[in-house]
């Protein structure tokens, strides 16, 4: 597919979630997509093969995650199980004031992440090549993250390890196709809010489930 056609698909996708954009940002998305497809021929970065599927299910779904925080307020973000950089890198592209950490243990995917971050000149993104079980024990991440995103990780696995790394007001966000059953949320946490939206190209409806620690009454 030609670059201009890809740009138009991105514009349609951004319009679907009512997100304003700059042409320069769209061009960066196209570069990212083209690199993803090149690398995907040799390294299994995503199971999506068609451009519309990748743009909708990965890029636009990731950008929808920015709905949970104010673009005017700087915050610290952790993307657990980032894979090929979703949702972390698209969020970092449109919110350069945010500090984004990508957590990904697969070294082939880590190599791709470093390639994209360097090629796009992203100064607000770093990569941690480890699992959440290890990350949660690192002293430099103690109470660090205001938002923890999980797009490709089971929510119960992620919640089991996030307490040490959440800031005082920190919350977790799960990218889902269905509402998060409150009965399945680990003790000590609760579903605070759910935000609904629809992906472009007929790819279906999605939900952002925001989960936070239960505040104990004094």
C-alpha positions as CSV (number, residue, x, y, z in Angstrom):
1,X,0.0,0.0,0.0
2,X,1.3,3.5,-0.9
3,X,2.4,6.0,1.7
4,X,-0.5,8.4,0.9
5,X,-3.0,5.6,1.3
6,X,-1.6,4.7,4.7
7,X,-1.7,8.3,5.7
8,X,-5.4,8.5,4.8
9,X,-6.1,5.3,6.8
10,X,-4.5,6.9,9.8
11,X,-6.5,10.1,9.4
12,X,-9.7,8.0,9.2
13,X,-8.7,6.1,12.3
14,X,-7.9,9.2,14.3
15,X,-11.2,10.8,13.3
16,X,-13.0,7.7,14.6
17,X,-11.7,8.4,18.1
18,X,-12.0,12.2,17.6
19,X,-8.3,12.8,18.1
20,X,-6.7,15.9,16.7
21,X,-3.3,15.4,14.9
22,X,-0.4,17.0,13.1
23,X,0.6,15.8,9.6
24,X,4.1,15.2,11.0
25,X,2.7,12.8,13.5
26,X,0.8,10.9,10.9
27,X,4.0,10.6,8.9
28,X,5.7,9.1,11.9
29,X,2.9,6.6,12.4
30,X,3.3,5.5,8.7
31,X,7.1,5.0,9.2
32,X,6.4,3.0,12.3
33,X,3.9,0.9,10.5
34,X,6.2,0.3,7.6
35,X,9.0,-0.8,9.8
36,X,6.7,-3.0,11.8
37,X,5.6,-4.8,8.6
38,X,9.2,-5.2,7.4
39,X,10.4,-6.7,10.7
40,X,7.3,-8.8,11.0
41,X,8.5,-10.8,8.0
42,X,11.4,-12.2,10.0
43,X,10.3,-11.6,13.6
44,X,6.9,-12.4,15.0
45,X,5.9,-8.9,16.2
46,X,2.1,-9.2,15.6
47,X,-0.4,-11.6,14.2
48,X,-2.2,-8.9,12.3
49,X,-1.1,-8.8,8.6
50,X,-3.4,-6.3,6.9
51,X,-2.7,-2.5,7.2
52,X,-6.2,-1.7,8.3
53,X,-6.1,-4.4,11.0
54,X,-2.7,-3.1,12.3
55,X,-3.8,0.6,12.2
56,X,-7.1,-0.1,14.0
57,X,-6.2,-2.8,16.4
58,X,-2.8,-1.6,17.4
59,X,-2.3,2.1,16.6
60,X,-5.8,3.6,17.1
61,X,-6.5,1.2,20.0
62,X,-3.3,2.5,21.7
63,X,-4.1,6.1,21.0
64,X,-7.5,5.7,22.6
65,X,-5.6,5.0,25.9
66,X,-4.6,8.7,26.1
67,X,-8.3,9.4,27.0
68,X,-7.6,8.3,30.6
69,X,-5.2,11.1,31.4
70,X,-4.9,14.8,30.9
71,X,-2.6,15.8,28.1
72,X,-1.7,18.9,30.1
73,X,-0.3,17.0,33.1
74,X,3.0,15.1,32.9
75,X,2.9,11.6,34.3
76,X,4.9,8.4,34.4
77,X,3.6,5.5,32.3
78,X,4.5,1.8,32.3
79,X,3.4,-0.4,29.4
80,X,3.6,-4.0,30.5
81,X,4.1,-6.6,27.8
82,X,4.7,-3.9,25.2
83,X,5.5,-6.3,22.4
84,X,6.1,-4.1,19.3
85,X,5.4,-1.0,21.3
86,X,1.7,-0.9,21.9
87,X,0.2,1.1,23.5
88,X,3.4,2.9,24.8
89,X,5.0,4.3,21.6
90,X,1.9,5.7,20.0
91,X,1.0,7.4,23.3
92,X,4.5,8.8,23.6
93,X,4.3,10.2,20.0
94,X,1.2,12.2,20.7
95,X,2.1,13.0,24.4
96,X,5.8,13.9,24.4
97,X,5.5,15.4,27.9
98,X,4.8,11.9,29.3
99,X,7.6,9.6,30.6
100,X,7.0,6.2,29.1
101,X,8.7,2.9,30.0
102,X,8.1,-0.2,27.8
103,X,8.4,-3.5,29.6
104,X,9.2,-6.4,27.2
105,X,11.2,-9.6,28.0
106,X,11.5,-10.9,24.4
107,X,14.9,-9.7,23.1
108,X,13.9,-9.8,19.4
109,X,11.0,-7.5,20.2
110,X,13.3,-5.4,22.4
111,X,15.7,-4.9,19.4
112,X,12.7,-3.7,17.3
113,X,11.6,-1.3,20.1
114,X,15.1,0.3,20.3
115,X,15.2,0.6,16.5
116,X,11.8,2.4,16.4
117,X,12.6,4.6,19.4
118,X,15.9,5.7,17.9
119,X,14.5,6.2,14.3
120,X,11.7,8.4,15.6
121,X,14.0,10.3,18.0
122,X,11.8,9.6,21.0
123,X,13.4,11.1,24.1
124,X,10.6,10.2,26.5
125,X,10.6,6.4,26.0
126,X,12.9,3.8,27.6
127,X,12.8,0.0,27.3
128,X,13.1,-2.5,30.2
129,X,14.0,-6.0,28.9
130,X,12.3,-7.9,31.8
131,X,9.0,-9.2,33.1
132,X,6.8,-7.4,35.6
133,X,7.8,-9.9,38.3
134,X,11.4,-8.6,38.0
135,X,10.5,-4.9,37.4
136,X,8.3,-4.7,40.5
137,X,11.4,-5.5,42.7
138,X,13.7,-2.8,41.2
139,X,14.2,0.0,43.7
140,X,14.3,2.6,40.9
141,X,10.7,1.9,40.1
142,X,9.4,2.0,43.7
143,X,6.1,4.1,43.7
144,X,7.1,5.5,40.3
145,X,4.2,5.0,37.9
146,X,1.0,7.0,37.7
147,X,-0.5,4.8,35.0
148,X,0.2,1.2,34.2
149,X,-1.2,-0.1,30.9
150,X,-1.8,-3.7,30.0
151,X,-2.9,-4.5,26.5
152,X,-1.6,-8.0,25.9
153,X,-1.3,-9.3,29.4
154,X,-3.8,-11.1,31.6
155,X,-5.1,-8.6,34.1
156,X,-4.8,-10.9,37.1
157,X,-1.2,-11.6,36.4
158,X,-0.4,-7.9,36.0
159,X,-2.3,-6.8,39.1
160,X,-0.5,-9.3,41.3
161,X,2.8,-7.4,40.9
162,X,1.9,-3.7,40.4
163,X,1.4,-2.5,44.0
164,X,5.1,-1.7,44.7
165,X,5.5,0.3,41.5
166,X,2.3,2.4,41.6
167,X,2.5,6.0,42.7
168,X,0.3,7.2,45.6
169,X,-2.5,8.0,43.1
170,X,-1.4,5.4,40.5
171,X,-3.9,3.3,38.5
172,X,-4.0,0.4,36.1
173,X,-5.6,0.5,32.7
174,X,-6.7,-2.7,30.9
175,X,-7.5,-2.6,27.1
176,X,-10.4,-5.0,26.7
177,X,-13.2,-6.0,24.4
178,X,-15.6,-6.6,27.2
179,X,-16.2,-5.1,30.7
180,X,-14.0,-6.3,33.4
181,X,-15.9,-8.5,35.9
182,X,-15.5,-6.9,39.3
183,X,-15.6,-10.4,40.9
184,X,-12.4,-11.3,39.1
185,X,-10.4,-8.2,40.3
186,X,-7.8,-9.1,42.9
187,X,-8.5,-8.2,46.5
188,X,-7.3,-4.7,47.4
189,X,-8.3,-3.3,44.0
190,X,-11.5,-2.1,42.4
191,X,-12.9,-1.1,39.0
192,X,-13.0,2.7,39.2
193,X,-14.3,3.5,35.7
194,X,-14.8,2.1,32.2
195,X,-14.5,4.1,29.1
196,X,-16.1,2.8,25.9
197,X,-15.1,3.6,22.3
198,X,-15.3,2.1,18.8
199,X,-12.4,1.2,16.5
200,X,-12.4,2.2,12.9
201,X,-12.8,-0.1,9.8
202,X,-15.6,-2.1,11.5
203,X,-13.1,-3.7,14.0
204,X,-15.5,-3.5,16.9
205,X,-16.1,-1.9,20.2
206,X,-13.5,-1.6,23.0
207,X,-13.3,-0.7,26.7
208,X,-10.7,0.8,28.9
209,X,-11.1,-0.6,32.4
210,X,-9.4,1.6,35.0
211,X,-8.5,-0.2,38.2
212,X,-7.0,1.3,41.3
213,X,-6.2,0.3,44.9
214,X,-9.0,0.4,47.3
215,X,-8.6,3.4,49.6
216,X,-8.8,2.3,53.2
217,X,-11.0,4.5,55.4
218,X,-9.3,5.8,58.6
